[in-house]
Amino acid sequence: MEYFLEQVINGLQLGLVYALIALGYTMVYGIVRLINFAHGEVFMVGAFVGYFGFTNWNMPWPLAILVAMIICACLGMTIERLAYRPLRYAPRIMALIAAIGVSFFIAHFCSLKFMFGPNYRVVQRPFEEVYWSIGGVTISNIQLLIFVTVVIMLLGLQYLVYRTRLGAAMRTLSYDHDTARLMGVNVDRTISLTFGIGAALAAVGGVLYAIAYPQIFTFMGIMPGLKAFTAAVLGGIGLIPGAMLGALIMGQAEVMTAAFISSQLRDMIAFSILILVLLIKPTGILGKTQPEKV
Amino acid sequence: MVRVSKWVALLTVILFSLSIIAGCGGGGTPAPTAPVEEIKIGLIAPLTGDVKTFGESVKNAFELAIEESGHKVGDFNIKYVIADDRNVATEAVNVADKLITQDKVSAIVGSVTSSCTIPISEVAQAAGVVVISPTATNPKVTVDGGKRKDYIFRACFIDPFQGTVAARFALDELGAKTAAVLFDQGNDYTIGLKDYFKEAFVAGGGQVVAEEAYAKTDTDFSAVLTRIAQLKPDVLFLPDYYQKVSLIGKQARDKGITATFLGGDGWDSPEIDWTAMDGGYFTNHYSPEDPRPEVKEWVDKYTAKYGQTPDALATLAYDATKLLLAAIEKAGSKDPAAIRDAMASIEGFQAVSGSISFDENGNPIKSAVILQIKDGAQKFVTIVNP
């Protein structure tokens, strides 16, 4: 039983990190109907900036996270401005292909010597690890930190979307761009801010990931990015609670497969769940079937 | 009509340009009669990426060996080309292709890891270029499916020997009864080492309680390590390179695993996590604490030039380069086939890592050492003969 609970916590830790990335995917998709494949790379940049923050620049780690968030938000908005805005009224497949291009560009650009370099870096944790044993189940302060951060982010995001003017603008946009513009919503600015917020969340995810699994390199964004994207689709892309649920399922599926079946099957089973859900309910677990808009 | 004339025009242009090229070829630029002939040697190593310290050591030692020769071997001036494979197999093939077709090298020293050297060996064997890998320990480097790739050699022992030595050491010296193994399912080096360790460990009466695979991109090992923590094995065998091993070792200690860590020559790097891996043992090719005079001379020489003690990778790269130069001198030719024959016939070559004679598969017969990670340094434990 303790063993099972401990594995549940392992899965929760992984799932919550995926959730931070998945939230960004889902927000951007919900508003501009674009899968921002460069999101995994923003996550990577976040991890590196956080690492530089608390190792090279001697910042306290909360400040390092903040700096990573600001830099990534700028990066997210720049990507939107340069790569997606010119394609906004082009066929959607163009923007998708541009997104894949941007993703590879950033990963390879960052692996150049004058940027982060192609080497693996070991991350020295900025604080001591502490372990608590509760009824035979071990929990670390890192796991607690991830949990608390994700809950704060999720609540903050819900507040932003449902209680603020920006949130109202975002929700309006998600229905119809043209009508939103007629209602006085600044479309470009809202989309830009959405990218910024999504990127800032990915940055938090990156720094926490680097603290939890202390090794980073410039191609680290690809797999977690893909998994988080899968999680967003699994939960119902475009929905914030959906991204959260999908990420938790992905995390548990991976860990439980490795714990009880075989570590060789972990990715295969995780992705099989995705295919199964899409076959049964193509809009994702929490997705509603919408009539096609004309 | 317009369309047809366009095609005719295009055809004319093509034919015309072809004739120019052909004209150039036939026109006969005078063949340069170089006063001294030049032999080109390539070096392929991971100078960046997840095992960059391996590449740096190999490059340092390679350059030192060439420098010592005065950039000359026999009647030839040596010219060398260095290529980075980033420890990515596809990249290794690309750079090997470039060295062979564009730079027209006669021989290649490299690469460092088995997963890069195996594809390189295929390319080089097909093109008929001699390759000597300093450090690739997988058997498939020189032999595949029972077929000897006769242009390919190496300066190190192979994984069956290394895996067996590690298993014997665990059983006899550590008194281990149970072992857990984690390995990278996409890496020839770690798979090979895992298989041979397992075979010898079970044959010696031990029990392998867990055998878990991961992918190169994995960073989360919590599920598997939580399971292994329950099984309480005596040793945890981690046959991977220093980066991954450090990450796994750290998480294993986080999960409360107290087993002794055990590994192979992939651990030999100053960038290993010294704290997490403290107390662990690994098999290696040489120890700088070996009392033989040639080892001392080599350590002094290397330290004087690069300011650090040479690791096994540097030592093997130095030996491999020296072996290659000796073979070229013996062959007296830059024809790869002649170099190959000279190399195969080398016997009792006095290298820093021991006396080298090749067996029929291009593998040297030599001993292994066991080192321990202790208090931030590598401590010499014992020598094991084949």
Interface residues (C-beta under 8 A of the other chain):
Chain A: Y3 E6 Q7 N10 G11 Q13 L14 K113 G117 P118 N119 Y120 V122 E129 Y131 T138 S140 Y209 A212 Y213 P214 Q215 F217 F219 M220 I222 M223 E254 V255 M256 T257 A258 A259 S262 S263 Q264 R266 D267
Chain B: T48 G49 D50 K52 R86 Q185 E212 A213 Y214 A215 T217 T219 D220 S222 A223 V224 T226 R227 Q230 Q243 S246 L247 K250 Q251 D254 K255 G256 E271 D273
